[in-house]
């Protein structure tokens, strides 16, 4: 996991755990992931949700942005939540 997330930048943290812990996290955040059946045809091994969560400093959920969310919409939402 560490080698994978370093490609995204130094502030990214990769988490892992037992199958039960991972399943609990997936359920809590309502995400999907599954090992690709055709992984031999690609270097990409997992299908998964692609969302960005906005969390408050205390860890509370604020909102979620889907992969189609435009950068300006994210920026405007962040600005509104900070003010």
DAWO-V108431 format. One record per helix or strand of 3 or more residues. SS is the DSSP state (H for helix, E for strand). FROM is the first residue (numbers start at 1). TO is the last residue. If there is no record, write none. Layout:
BEGIN
SS,FROM,TO  SS,FROM,TO
END
This chain:
BEGIN
H,2,8  H,19,29  E,33,35  H,39,41  E,46,48  E,51,55  E,61,66  H,71,82
END
